Amino acid sequence: MKTTIKSIIAIAFIAIMGISCQKDEVGPIPGATNLEVKAGDKPSISFSVTGDWSLSSDQVWCKFVTSGGELQEMAGGPGQHTVTLRITDENNGNKWSTANITMKMDGKKGIIATVERHPKELYIRLYDVTDTPIKDFKLGYQDWTPTRVEGNFRYAATEIPDWVEVAIKHENGTIEIINSITGVPGEQTEVLLRIVSDGEREKYKIGAEDGVKIVFSDEELQHTFEFPVTYAGMGLDKLTFVGPTESYYDWEVSLDGKTFRQTNSTNGTTTTFHDQLEYIITAQDNDYQILFFEQKITQGIPEYIYFDEYNTKRWINFDKSEMTLTVNEHSGATRYGMVMALPRLVYNTIRGSIKESIFENDASSGIELETIKSDYTKYILIEFKQMDFEPRGEYDGMYAYHSITTFEIPCLPYSDNTLTEKYGVEDIYICDFVNPVEQKHPGIIVDPRIENWTTATYEAGIASAEVWLGDKQLKMSENEYYMGENTEERMSIHLWGPNDGWSSNENMIVIFKVDNVAKKILVVTPPTAAL
């Protein structure tokens, strides 16, 4: 009986001990969780355990939110638990940072969460000169456009299009092209940007949607920031061009319109082009207006005649698609042309008053002459005269000029049987006299181009001239004409006209003589206006 009781007690004790051992056995450490967080986040970790536990964070920026505050360690008992973390910005740099949450339980230890904190919230911001935030880098055309760049880390531009020019402005006002952009935390860097012109790209706008950009990076090249580059275009008020030579004046065109030539007044060299002249014109969206003018010279006074592109009398042509200039064939006396290219906005502004807007009267010579305003000379593609290229002999023809304006007055071949019979001369020309000018005494200067009709022969009594108005012979002694040299140092006669006035239908006749023999005759028609 005793043995039985003892046996029963022993068996019961063993059973109790077995139950006790089962209670004390604790489950494994929960598996690890990965969390991606930013400063300010409050992520949670959930786990279930069968024993007492403690948690610790190995980074000061990752803390446990408890009833006692934010702690680096906390503890609890068996059961289901959710723990809240607090992620701060302490020691937050420009790289990812990692914190490990370690659990200890019943002598065991293991990481139950790996917390990866984003790098510090890096930024680069753009501002205009008024410190208004903007979203893109704006390019200037010929002028610079300023942009202020600000970042909270040390940065540099790693990608800048090679046709974007970058500069900085120094305190003394000078501009230095650097083609780079760098900055340090907390400071604004002001840069100037403009497009690099090539005669083509500056014509067209660039929008953010076109994908042109400037790219920035940090020192470790781990973070990049991209900003669009935009360009409003060169502007409808802008225009540039490249001509066949550097100068738009001193051009001559043959009568058949096939040869264009320009003689350098400095060194005497002549440049020749055939059939046409080619230009490169740069305007926004290729939108510009060509203007055609003929300079009419009447009695030595120039006046510009405007031909619009639809005028059937226009004899100058410009092909905008090919940017080529041509001139129609001509069989008359020398004529003068001018061509301009105006930006669209400029043309639209003046289209109702072309002549009044482009020209002004200049009285510096003593006579009001129509001249081009200085604001418009930059738009002149060419000034030229269309003339006979056939070389004249030294003694061919006759030349006359307005004594004040110095513009040429054409001397055209003329037939007059009465004069031929009277003087035995067939080499006769006709030209216009000039109109009177108040408080001036204008006349014409005539170079007859006659062999042995020179200053020396005149002084020797060999060369001479007679000037007649009807039956009256004008006198040099009464200052009605004067013998002397013109600007080319050639012997000329300066005709002032009769002191007692002209009749409306009476021509002045000039007979040029050598050894008292008539060589050439000039018929001068009377003025067309009187004071």
LUMDOVEX-479399 format. One line per field, with one value per residue (C-alpha): residue number from 0; x, y, z. Coordinates in steps of 0.25 Angstrom, whole numbers, plus 5000, padded with zeros to 4 digits. Example, Ala and Ser with C-alpha at 12.3 -4.5 7.8 and 13.67 -1.06 7.14 Angstrom:
<nodes>
n: 0, 1
u: 5049, 5055
v: 4982, 4996
w: 5031, 5029
</nodes>
This chain:
<nodes>
n: 0, 1, 2, 3, 4, 5, 6, 7, 8, 9, 10, 11, 12, 13, 14, 15, 16, 17, 18, 19, 20, 21, 22, 23, 24, 25, 26, 27, 28, 29, 30, 31, 32, 33, 34, 35, 36, 37, 38, 39, 40, 41, 42, 43, 44, 45, 46, 47, 48, 49, 50, 51, 52, 53, 54, 55, 56, 57, 58, 59, 60, 61, 62, 63, 64, 65, 66, 67, 68, 69, 70, 71, 72, 73, 74, 75, 76, 77, 78, 79, 80, 81, 82, 83, 84, 85, 86, 87, 88, 89, 90, 91, 92, 93, 94, 95, 96, 97, 98, 99, 100, 101, 102, 103, 104, 105, 106, 107, 108, 109, 110, 111, 112, 113, 114, 115, 116, 117, 118, 119, 120, 121, 122, 123, 124, 125, 126, 127, 128, 129, 130, 131, 132, 133, 134, 135, 136, 137, 138, 139, 140, 141, 142, 143, 144, 145, 146, 147, 148, 149, 150, 151, 152, 153, 154, 155, 156, 157, 158, 159, 160, 161, 162, 163, 164, 165, 166, 167, 168, 169, 170, 171, 172, 173, 174, 175, 176, 177, 178, 179, 180, 181, 182, 183, 184, 185, 186, 187, 188, 189, 190, 191, 192, 193, 194, 195, 196, 197, 198, 199, 200, 201, 202, 203, 204, 205, 206, 207, 208, 209, 210, 211, 212, 213, 214, 215, 216, 217, 218, 219, 220, 221, 222, 223, 224, 225, 226, 227, 228, 229, 230, 231, 232, 233, 234, 235, 236, 237, 238, 239, 240, 241, 242, 243, 244, 245, 246, 247, 248, 249, 250, 251, 252, 253, 254, 255, 256, 257, 258, 259, 260, 261, 262, 263, 264, 265, 266, 267, 268, 269, 270, 271, 272, 273, 274, 275, 276, 277, 278, 279, 280, 281, 282, 283, 284, 285, 286, 287, 288, 289, 290, 291, 292, 293, 294, 295, 296, 297, 298, 299, 300, 301, 302, 303, 304, 305, 306, 307, 308, 309, 310, 311, 312, 313, 314, 315, 316, 317, 318, 319, 320, 321, 322, 323, 324, 325, 326, 327, 328, 329, 330, 331, 332, 333, 334, 335, 336, 337, 338, 339, 340, 341, 342, 343, 344, 345, 346, 347, 348, 349, 350, 351, 352, 353, 354, 355, 356, 357, 358, 359, 360, 361, 362, 363, 364, 365, 366, 367, 368, 369, 370, 371, 372, 373, 374, 375, 376, 377, 378, 379, 380, 381, 382, 383, 384, 385, 386, 387, 388, 389, 390, 391, 392, 393, 394, 395, 396, 397, 398, 399, 400, 401, 402, 403, 404, 405, 406, 407, 408, 409, 410, 411, 412, 413, 414, 415, 416, 417, 418, 419, 420, 421, 422, 423, 424, 425, 426, 427, 428, 429, 430, 431, 432, 433, 434, 435, 436, 437, 438, 439, 440, 441, 442, 443, 444, 445, 446, 447, 448, 449, 450, 451, 452, 453, 454, 455, 456, 457, 458, 459, 460, 461, 462, 463, 464, 465, 466, 467, 468, 469, 470, 471, 472, 473, 474, 475, 476, 477, 478, 479, 480, 481, 482, 483, 484, 485, 486, 487, 488, 489, 490, 491, 492, 493, 494, 495, 496, 497, 498, 499, 500, 501, 502, 503, 504, 505, 506, 507, 508, 509, 510, 511, 512, 513, 514, 515, 516, 517, 518, 519, 520, 521, 522, 523, 524, 525, 526, 527, 528, 529, 530
u: 5000, 5011, 5018, 5006, 5004, 5018, 5017, 5005, 5012, 5024, 5016, 5008, 5021, 5027, 5014, 5014, 5028, 5025, 5014, 5023, 5034, 5024, 5020, 5034, 5038, 5037, 5035, 5046, 5049, 5039, 5045, 5051, 5043, 5048, 5043, 5045, 5043, 5045, 5048, 5035, 5029, 5023, 5023, 5018, 5024, 5014, 5018, 5013, 5022, 5020, 5030, 5036, 5043, 5051, 5054, 5065, 5069, 5083, 5081, 5077, 5068, 5059, 5052, 5040, 5027, 5023, 5015, 5027, 5032, 5041, 5051, 5063, 5058, 5045, 5040, 5027, 5021, 5015, 5004, 5001, 5008, 5008, 5020, 5021, 5034, 5037, 5047, 5054, 5063, 5075, 5088, 5080, 5090, 5090, 5091, 5081, 5083, 5079, 5074, 5073, 5062, 5067, 5058, 5063, 5055, 5058, 5073, 5071, 5074, 5070, 5067, 5052, 5052, 5062, 5058, 5063, 5062, 5062, 5073, 5070, 5060, 5069, 5064, 5068, 5059, 5059, 5055, 5055, 5061, 5049, 5051, 5038, 5039, 5040, 5040, 5050, 5062, 5059, 5069, 5071, 5073, 5084, 5082, 5084, 5073, 5076, 5072, 5075, 5078, 5077, 5079, 5081, 5093, 5106, 5102, 5107, 5101, 5105, 5097, 5096, 5093, 5105, 5097, 5093, 5103, 5104, 5111, 5112, 5112, 5122, 5120, 5127, 5117, 5126, 5120, 5128, 5124, 5126, 5117, 5115, 5106, 5110, 5105, 5106, 5095, 5087, 5093, 5087, 5095, 5091, 5094, 5091, 5087, 5085, 5084, 5096, 5092, 5095, 5085, 5075, 5072, 5069, 5057, 5049, 5043, 5046, 5036, 5037, 5030, 5042, 5051, 5063, 5068, 5079, 5082, 5088, 5095, 5100, 5115, 5113, 5105, 5094, 5083, 5079, 5070, 5065, 5059, 5054, 5061, 5051, 5053, 5042, 5049, 5057, 5045, 5036, 5043, 5057, 5064, 5078, 5084, 5097, 5099, 5109, 5119, 5120, 5115, 5101, 5105, 5114, 5107, 5105, 5097, 5098, 5087, 5083, 5082, 5092, 5105, 5106, 5119, 5124, 5137, 5144, 5146, 5158, 5167, 5160, 5157, 5144, 5135, 5126, 5114, 5106, 5091, 5087, 5091, 5089, 5086, 5084, 5072, 5069, 5055, 5046, 5038, 5045, 5034, 5039, 5035, 5043, 5042, 5046, 5050, 5054, 5062, 5057, 5067, 5060, 5068, 5079, 5069, 5066, 5053, 5050, 5038, 5032, 5028, 5020, 5022, 5009, 5013, 5014, 5024, 5034, 5047, 5054, 5051, 5054, 5051, 5048, 5049, 5063, 5067, 5072, 5071, 5070, 5068, 5060, 5067, 5067, 5070, 5069, 5078, 5084, 5074, 5075, 5069, 5069, 5064, 5061, 5057, 5048, 5044, 5029, 5026, 5033, 5026, 5012, 5015, 5018, 5011, 5001, 5012, 5024, 5030, 5027, 5033, 5046, 5050, 5053, 5057, 5072, 5075, 5090, 5094, 5085, 5074, 5064, 5067, 5060, 5069, 5067, 5065, 5077, 5067, 5065, 5079, 5081, 5070, 5076, 5080, 5086, 5087, 5091, 5090, 5087, 5096, 5103, 5115, 5121, 5133, 5133, 5144, 5151, 5144, 5131, 5118, 5116, 5113, 5106, 5103, 5095, 5104, 5099, 5094, 5105, 5095, 5097, 5088, 5087, 5092, 5085, 5089, 5081, 5078, 5076, 5078, 5078, 5090, 5097, 5096, 5100, 5112, 5116, 5114, 5106, 5111, 5100, 5094, 5082, 5080, 5071, 5075, 5072, 5060, 5063, 5065, 5062, 5075, 5083, 5088, 5088, 5093, 5099, 5114, 5117, 5129, 5128, 5140, 5147, 5161, 5170, 5158, 5166, 5170, 5183, 5178, 5167, 5178, 5186, 5173, 5171, 5159, 5147, 5132, 5120, 5107, 5094, 5080, 5073, 5080, 5086, 5101, 5103, 5115, 5125, 5128, 5114, 5115, 5105, 5115, 5129, 5140, 5148, 5150, 5140, 5142, 5150, 5159, 5154, 5152, 5137, 5127, 5119, 5105, 5098, 5088, 5083, 5083, 5070, 5063, 5058, 5046, 5038, 5041, 5055, 5067, 5081, 5091, 5106, 5116, 5129, 5141, 5156, 5164, 5151, 5145, 5132, 5134, 5121, 5108, 5099, 5085, 5080, 5065, 5059, 5055, 5042, 5038, 5041, 5041
v: 5000, 5009, 5006, 5009, 5023, 5027, 5023, 5031, 5043, 5041, 5040, 5053, 5061, 5057, 5061, 5074, 5076, 5073, 5084, 5094, 5091, 5093, 5107, 5112, 5108, 5122, 5122, 5128, 5143, 5148, 5149, 5162, 5173, 5184, 5198, 5210, 5223, 5238, 5247, 5251, 5237, 5228, 5214, 5202, 5188, 5177, 5164, 5152, 5146, 5136, 5142, 5155, 5163, 5176, 5184, 5194, 5203, 5205, 5219, 5231, 5236, 5223, 5223, 5216, 5224, 5219, 5225, 5230, 5237, 5234, 5224, 5216, 5204, 5198, 5184, 5176, 5162, 5151, 5153, 5161, 5175, 5187, 5196, 5210, 5217, 5231, 5235, 5248, 5256, 5255, 5253, 5252, 5254, 5252, 5237, 5226, 5222, 5209, 5206, 5192, 5188, 5177, 5168, 5160, 5149, 5137, 5139, 5140, 5152, 5155, 5167, 5168, 5181, 5188, 5203, 5210, 5225, 5233, 5243, 5257, 5264, 5271, 5282, 5292, 5303, 5314, 5328, 5340, 5353, 5357, 5344, 5339, 5324, 5319, 5305, 5306, 5312, 5323, 5326, 5340, 5343, 5353, 5358, 5350, 5345, 5344, 5332, 5330, 5316, 5311, 5298, 5292, 5284, 5285, 5283, 5285, 5284, 5272, 5274, 5287, 5287, 5291, 5302, 5309, 5319, 5322, 5334, 5341, 5356, 5362, 5374, 5383, 5380, 5371, 5358, 5345, 5333, 5321, 5310, 5304, 5305, 5301, 5305, 5303, 5301, 5313, 5322, 5327, 5327, 5336, 5332, 5338, 5329, 5331, 5323, 5321, 5327, 5319, 5326, 5315, 5310, 5324, 5325, 5315, 5315, 5304, 5299, 5290, 5279, 5279, 5272, 5281, 5281, 5285, 5274, 5276, 5265, 5265, 5262, 5247, 5247, 5240, 5250, 5257, 5269, 5273, 5286, 5289, 5300, 5309, 5319, 5329, 5332, 5343, 5352, 5357, 5370, 5364, 5361, 5358, 5355, 5351, 5357, 5353, 5363, 5371, 5384, 5387, 5399, 5401, 5390, 5391, 5382, 5380, 5384, 5370, 5367, 5356, 5362, 5368, 5374, 5382, 5390, 5392, 5407, 5405, 5395, 5396, 5381, 5377, 5365, 5359, 5350, 5344, 5344, 5346, 5350, 5340, 5344, 5337, 5344, 5340, 5344, 5337, 5326, 5331, 5342, 5355, 5365, 5370, 5384, 5389, 5403, 5411, 5424, 5433, 5445, 5457, 5469, 5464, 5462, 5448, 5442, 5428, 5421, 5409, 5397, 5387, 5372, 5372, 5384, 5381, 5392, 5386, 5381, 5376, 5362, 5354, 5339, 5337, 5322, 5322, 5336, 5341, 5354, 5357, 5369, 5370, 5373, 5388, 5396, 5411, 5420, 5417, 5413, 5412, 5401, 5398, 5386, 5384, 5372, 5376, 5368, 5364, 5373, 5385, 5384, 5382, 5395, 5403, 5396, 5408, 5418, 5412, 5425, 5434, 5423, 5420, 5433, 5447, 5460, 5464, 5479, 5478, 5480, 5493, 5485, 5476, 5462, 5449, 5440, 5427, 5429, 5423, 5413, 5406, 5405, 5392, 5386, 5390, 5377, 5385, 5398, 5398, 5404, 5397, 5402, 5399, 5391, 5394, 5402, 5416, 5423, 5434, 5444, 5437, 5443, 5455, 5456, 5466, 5468, 5476, 5486, 5484, 5470, 5465, 5454, 5451, 5457, 5448, 5454, 5447, 5447, 5457, 5460, 5474, 5477, 5492, 5491, 5481, 5490, 5503, 5497, 5485, 5476, 5463, 5460, 5466, 5463, 5468, 5469, 5476, 5489, 5489, 5496, 5508, 5507, 5519, 5526, 5517, 5518, 5504, 5500, 5488, 5484, 5478, 5470, 5469, 5459, 5465, 5463, 5475, 5481, 5483, 5493, 5495, 5497, 5506, 5515, 5515, 5520, 5507, 5501, 5509, 5509, 5518, 5518, 5523, 5525, 5529, 5541, 5544, 5540, 5537, 5543, 5538, 5552, 5553, 5540, 5533, 5522, 5518, 5510, 5501, 5487, 5477, 5468, 5458, 5469, 5469, 5482, 5486, 5497, 5501, 5507, 5516, 5521, 5534, 5545, 5551, 5537, 5526, 5526, 5514, 5508, 5513, 5503, 5507, 5503, 5501, 5499, 5493, 5497, 5494, 5503, 5511, 5498, 5493, 5478, 5475, 5482, 5481, 5485, 5489, 5489, 5500, 5498, 5492, 5500, 5515, 5521
w: 5000, 5004, 4991, 4983, 4990, 4988, 4973, 4971, 4977, 4969, 4956, 4960, 4963, 4949, 4942, 4949, 4946, 4931, 4931, 4938, 4927, 4916, 4921, 4922, 4908, 4899, 4884, 4874, 4871, 4861, 4847, 4841, 4835, 4825, 4826, 4817, 4824, 4824, 4835, 4842, 4839, 4850, 4845, 4853, 4856, 4860, 4866, 4875, 4885, 4897, 4906, 4912, 4902, 4901, 4888, 4885, 4874, 4870, 4864, 4871, 4860, 4862, 4875, 4881, 4885, 4899, 4910, 4916, 4904, 4892, 4896, 4890, 4898, 4902, 4908, 4909, 4912, 4904, 4894, 4882, 4881, 4872, 4874, 4868, 4864, 4863, 4851, 4854, 4844, 4854, 4847, 4834, 4822, 4807, 4808, 4812, 4827, 4834, 4848, 4853, 4864, 4872, 4881, 4893, 4899, 4908, 4905, 4890, 4882, 4867, 4858, 4856, 4847, 4838, 4836, 4824, 4825, 4812, 4811, 4815, 4806, 4796, 4788, 4777, 4774, 4763, 4765, 4755, 4759, 4768, 4776, 4770, 4769, 4754, 4749, 4737, 4732, 4722, 4711, 4705, 4691, 4689, 4703, 4716, 4724, 4739, 4748, 4763, 4767, 4782, 4788, 4802, 4798, 4790, 4775, 4761, 4748, 4741, 4728, 4720, 4705, 4698, 4691, 4704, 4708, 4723, 4730, 4743, 4745, 4754, 4764, 4754, 4743, 4735, 4730, 4730, 4722, 4730, 4724, 4738, 4750, 4764, 4778, 4793, 4803, 4807, 4797, 4784, 4771, 4760, 4746, 4732, 4721, 4706, 4693, 4685, 4671, 4659, 4649, 4650, 4665, 4670, 4660, 4668, 4682, 4692, 4702, 4714, 4706, 4696, 4707, 4707, 4721, 4731, 4741, 4755, 4764, 4778, 4781, 4782, 4768, 4776, 4774, 4762, 4759, 4745, 4740, 4727, 4718, 4711, 4700, 4696, 4682, 4677, 4677, 4665, 4667, 4664, 4651, 4647, 4633, 4626, 4612, 4601, 4607, 4619, 4613, 4607, 4599, 4586, 4579, 4563, 4555, 4540, 4531, 4528, 4543, 4542, 4548, 4562, 4566, 4578, 4578, 4592, 4593, 4602, 4594, 4580, 4579, 4572, 4577, 4566, 4567, 4556, 4554, 4568, 4582, 4594, 4608, 4621, 4629, 4643, 4648, 4658, 4651, 4638, 4638, 4632, 4622, 4609, 4605, 4591, 4588, 4575, 4577, 4567, 4564, 4558, 4555, 4565, 4576, 4581, 4585, 4589, 4582, 4590, 4583, 4591, 4587, 4578, 4570, 4555, 4553, 4563, 4556, 4568, 4573, 4586, 4588, 4602, 4602, 4595, 4601, 4588, 4581, 4566, 4557, 4544, 4531, 4528, 4515, 4520, 4528, 4541, 4552, 4567, 4576, 4591, 4598, 4613, 4622, 4634, 4646, 4645, 4658, 4652, 4639, 4645, 4653, 4641, 4630, 4628, 4627, 4621, 4615, 4627, 4637, 4630, 4624, 4629, 4622, 4624, 4622, 4625, 4611, 4610, 4603, 4609, 4604, 4607, 4616, 4623, 4638, 4646, 4653, 4639, 4633, 4640, 4632, 4618, 4610, 4598, 4592, 4577, 4563, 4551, 4540, 4527, 4529, 4516, 4518, 4513, 4506, 4514, 4505, 4503, 4508, 4517, 4532, 4540, 4555, 4565, 4571, 4585, 4586, 4576, 4571, 4556, 4546, 4534, 4521, 4510, 4495, 4487, 4473, 4468, 4453, 4455, 4465, 4457, 4444, 4452, 4460, 4451, 4463, 4465, 4479, 4486, 4500, 4508, 4523, 4533, 4541, 4556, 4563, 4571, 4586, 4595, 4600, 4591, 4577, 4572, 4558, 4551, 4549, 4535, 4531, 4516, 4515, 4503, 4499, 4502, 4509, 4522, 4533, 4526, 4512, 4518, 4524, 4511, 4504, 4496, 4503, 4504, 4505, 4501, 4509, 4502, 4506, 4493, 4487, 4500, 4503, 4518, 4524, 4534, 4538, 4543, 4551, 4542, 4540, 4545, 4539, 4549, 4553, 4559, 4571, 4562, 4558, 4544, 4536, 4537, 4535, 4547, 4541, 4550, 4540, 4535, 4546, 4540, 4541, 4531, 4522, 4524, 4510, 4507, 4507, 4511, 4501, 4504, 4493, 4497, 4489, 4487, 4478, 4476, 4469, 4475, 4480, 4488, 4491, 4504, 4504, 4518, 4520, 4529, 4544, 4546, 4558, 4562, 4576
</nodes>
